Amino acid sequence: MKVLIVEDDARVAKFVARVLTEEGYVADICANGADATSQAQTGMYDLIVLDWMLPDVDGLSVCRTLRRAGLVTPILMLTARGELRERVLGLETGADDYVVKPFEVEELLARIRALLRRSSAFSRLLCGDLEIDRMNRRVLLRGAALDLTGREYTLLLHLAHRVERVVPKSELLAHVWEIKFDPGTNLVEVHVSRLRDKLGDHAWMIETVRGVGYRLRVERAT
């Protein structure tokens, strides 16, 4: 599952990212509120860990903007403000939970797991005949489980988040393989081909848009 960490303290951000990565999450870091607002609204994150104090737009304003935009992704607020009225303010603004700095790793992970368990809208993703169970990292095709590798699962999930939209190859390289440039290999093509093989009669669901990228479809093109 993918987590966006919004934290301007590079030391704290890297620490949280390392902890989450060791627990099997994919973590992206954003250091300011403006970029976080834009990045969060892509809909590709299962959880947002949001620092209250940011250099430009504070975390409360980011949270308020995201909720007004209709984003339902769980938000865990990180704050050094432990007073009751400030915790209440964070929750009323739209945060789902909070952790007061300095925090224990065990508590942070427990609160993250609890938020993800409660977020049923994000644990089950339906795309036509495909059902993606993100809590258990399983993919079902008409009720039958597909045997996918970790990379195939991540690739399919990224396409599913943008169903019916063309996803550029460069974006897949950046978010699935964390490669910021095109190495000139057929890495993406090979994994797409393997995914299509496993989809069998539903291979048509992954459409190639020549010269651009790929699109996940829920209905066969006529």
C-alpha positions as CSV (number, residue, x, y, z in Angstrom):
1,M,0.0,0.0,0.0
2,K,1.2,3.5,-0.8
3,V,1.7,6.3,1.7
4,L,2.4,10.0,1.1
5,I,4.6,11.5,3.9
6,V,4.3,15.3,4.1
7,E,7.1,16.5,6.3
8,D,9.6,19.3,5.8
9,D,12.1,17.9,8.3
10,A,14.2,15.7,6.0
11,R,15.5,13.6,8.9
12,V,12.0,12.8,10.2
13,A,10.7,12.2,6.7
14,K,13.4,9.7,5.8
15,F,13.0,8.0,9.2
16,V,9.3,7.5,8.7
17,A,9.8,6.4,5.1
18,R,12.4,3.8,6.1
19,V,10.1,2.5,8.9
20,L,7.2,2.1,6.5
21,T,9.3,0.6,3.7
22,E,10.6,-2.0,6.2
23,E,6.9,-2.8,6.9
24,G,6.1,-3.4,3.2
25,Y,4.6,0.0,2.4
26,V,5.6,2.2,-0.6
27,A,6.4,5.6,0.7
28,D,6.7,8.9,-1.1
29,I,8.0,12.1,0.6
30,C,6.7,15.6,0.0
31,A,8.3,18.6,1.8
32,N,5.7,21.4,1.4
33,G,1.9,21.9,1.6
34,A,1.4,23.2,-2.0
35,D,3.0,20.2,-3.6
36,A,1.3,17.8,-1.1
37,T,-2.1,19.2,-2.0
38,S,-1.5,18.5,-5.7
39,Q,0.2,15.1,-5.2
40,A,-2.5,13.8,-2.8
41,Q,-5.3,14.5,-5.2
42,T,-3.9,12.1,-7.8
43,G,-5.8,9.4,-5.8
44,M,-2.8,7.0,-5.8
45,Y,-2.3,7.0,-2.1
46,D,-3.9,4.8,0.5
47,L,-2.9,7.0,3.4
48,I,-1.4,10.5,4.0
49,V,0.9,11.2,7.0
50,L,0.7,14.9,7.3
51,D,2.9,17.2,9.5
52,W,1.0,20.1,11.1
53,M,3.9,22.6,10.7
54,L,5.0,23.1,7.1
55,P,7.0,25.9,5.5
56,D,4.3,27.3,3.2
57,V,0.8,26.1,3.8
58,D,0.3,24.5,7.2
59,G,-1.0,20.9,7.6
60,L,-4.5,22.0,8.8
61,S,-5.0,24.1,5.6
62,V,-3.8,21.2,3.5
63,C,-6.2,18.8,5.2
64,R,-9.1,21.2,4.9
65,T,-8.4,21.8,1.2
66,L,-8.2,18.0,0.5
67,R,-11.5,17.3,2.3
68,R,-13.3,20.2,0.5
69,A,-12.0,18.7,-2.8
70,G,-13.8,15.4,-1.8
71,L,-10.6,13.4,-1.0
72,V,-11.5,10.6,1.4
73,T,-8.0,9.1,1.8
74,P,-7.2,8.6,5.5
75,I,-5.0,11.4,7.0
76,L,-2.8,10.8,10.0
77,M,-1.6,14.1,11.4
78,L,1.9,14.4,12.9
79,T,2.1,17.2,15.4
80,A,4.2,18.6,18.3
81,R,1.0,20.2,19.5
82,G,-0.3,17.8,22.1
83,E,-2.9,20.1,23.8
84,L,-6.5,18.8,23.7
85,R,-8.0,21.8,21.9
86,E,-5.4,21.5,19.1
87,R,-6.0,17.7,18.7
88,V,-9.7,18.4,18.5
89,L,-9.1,21.1,15.9
90,G,-7.0,18.7,13.8
91,L,-9.8,16.1,13.9
92,E,-12.5,18.7,13.1
93,T,-10.5,19.9,10.1
94,G,-10.7,16.4,8.6
95,A,-7.8,14.4,10.0
96,D,-8.7,10.8,10.9
97,D,-6.1,10.5,13.7
98,Y,-3.0,12.1,15.1
99,V,0.4,11.2,16.6
100,V,2.2,13.6,18.8
101,K,5.9,14.1,18.3
102,P,8.1,12.6,19.5
103,F,6.4,9.3,18.9
104,E,7.1,5.6,19.3
105,V,7.4,3.6,16.1
106,E,5.1,1.0,17.4
107,E,2.3,3.5,18.0
108,L,2.8,5.1,14.6
109,L,2.5,1.7,12.8
110,A,-0.5,0.7,14.9
111,R,-2.4,3.8,14.1
112,I,-1.6,3.4,10.4
113,R,-2.8,-0.1,10.4
114,A,-6.0,0.8,12.2
115,L,-6.8,3.6,9.7
116,L,-6.2,1.3,6.7
117,R,-8.4,-1.4,8.2
118,R,-11.2,1.1,8.7
119,S,-10.9,2.5,5.2
120,S,-12.9,-0.1,3.4
121,A,-13.3,2.2,0.4
122,F,-9.6,1.9,-0.2
123,S,-9.1,-1.7,0.7
124,R,-11.3,-3.0,-2.1
125,L,-11.0,-1.6,-5.6
126,L,-13.3,-2.8,-8.4
127,C,-12.5,-2.4,-12.1
128,G,-15.0,-4.3,-14.2
129,D,-14.4,-8.0,-13.6
130,L,-11.3,-7.3,-11.6
131,E,-11.3,-6.9,-7.8
132,I,-8.2,-5.7,-6.1
133,D,-8.0,-6.4,-2.3
134,R,-5.3,-4.0,-1.2
135,M,-5.2,-5.0,2.4
136,N,-4.2,-8.5,1.5
137,R,-2.5,-7.7,-1.9
138,R,-4.8,-10.0,-3.8
139,V,-6.3,-9.7,-7.3
140,L,-9.4,-11.6,-8.3
141,L,-10.7,-12.0,-11.8
142,R,-14.4,-13.0,-11.7
143,G,-13.8,-14.4,-8.3
144,A,-10.7,-16.4,-9.2
145,A,-7.3,-15.4,-7.6
146,L,-4.5,-14.3,-10.0
147,D,-1.0,-15.4,-9.2
148,L,0.9,-12.1,-9.5
149,T,4.4,-11.2,-8.6
150,G,4.8,-8.1,-6.4
151,R,5.8,-6.0,-9.3
152,E,2.9,-7.2,-11.5
153,Y,0.6,-6.4,-8.6
154,T,2.0,-2.9,-8.2
155,L,1.8,-2.2,-12.0
156,L,-1.8,-3.4,-12.2
157,L,-2.8,-1.3,-9.1
158,H,-1.3,1.8,-10.6
159,L,-3.2,1.3,-13.8
160,A,-6.4,0.6,-11.8
161,H,-6.1,3.9,-9.9
162,R,-6.3,5.6,-13.3
163,V,-8.8,3.3,-14.9
164,E,-9.8,4.4,-18.4
165,R,-7.0,6.9,-18.5
166,V,-3.8,6.6,-20.5
167,V,-0.8,6.2,-18.1
168,P,2.5,7.3,-19.7
169,K,5.4,4.8,-19.7
170,S,7.5,7.4,-17.8
171,E,5.0,7.5,-15.0
172,L,4.9,3.7,-14.7
173,L,8.7,3.7,-14.5
174,A,8.7,6.4,-11.8
175,H,6.0,5.0,-9.6
176,V,6.3,1.2,-10.1
177,W,10.1,0.9,-10.4
178,E,11.2,4.3,-8.9
179,I,13.2,5.0,-12.1
180,K,13.1,8.7,-12.9
181,F,14.3,8.3,-16.5
182,D,13.6,5.9,-19.4
183,P,16.6,3.5,-19.4
184,G,15.7,2.5,-22.9
185,T,14.8,-1.1,-21.9
186,N,11.6,-3.0,-22.5
187,L,11.0,-3.4,-18.7
188,V,7.4,-2.1,-18.8
189,E,6.5,-4.0,-22.0
190,V,7.7,-7.3,-20.5
191,H,5.6,-6.9,-17.3
192,V,2.6,-5.8,-19.2
193,S,2.9,-8.8,-21.4
194,R,3.1,-11.1,-18.4
195,L,0.1,-9.4,-16.9
196,R,-1.9,-10.0,-20.1
197,D,-0.9,-13.6,-20.1
198,K,-2.3,-14.0,-16.5
199,L,-5.5,-12.1,-17.5
200,G,-6.1,-14.7,-20.2
201,D,-9.4,-13.9,-22.0
202,H,-9.3,-10.5,-20.3
203,A,-6.0,-9.5,-21.7
204,W,-7.8,-6.8,-23.7
205,M,-8.3,-4.9,-20.4
206,I,-4.7,-3.6,-20.7
207,E,-4.7,-1.5,-23.8
208,T,-1.5,-0.2,-25.5
209,V,-1.6,3.4,-26.6
210,R,1.2,3.5,-29.0
211,G,3.9,6.1,-28.4
212,V,2.3,7.1,-25.1
213,G,1.6,4.3,-22.6
214,Y,-1.1,2.0,-21.3
215,R,-4.7,2.1,-20.2
216,L,-6.8,-0.2,-18.1
217,R,-10.3,-0.7,-19.6
218,V,-13.3,-2.2,-17.9
219,E,-15.2,-2.8,-21.2
220,R,-13.9,-4.3,-24.4
221,A,-13.5,-1.7,-27.2
222,T,-15.9,-2.1,-30.0
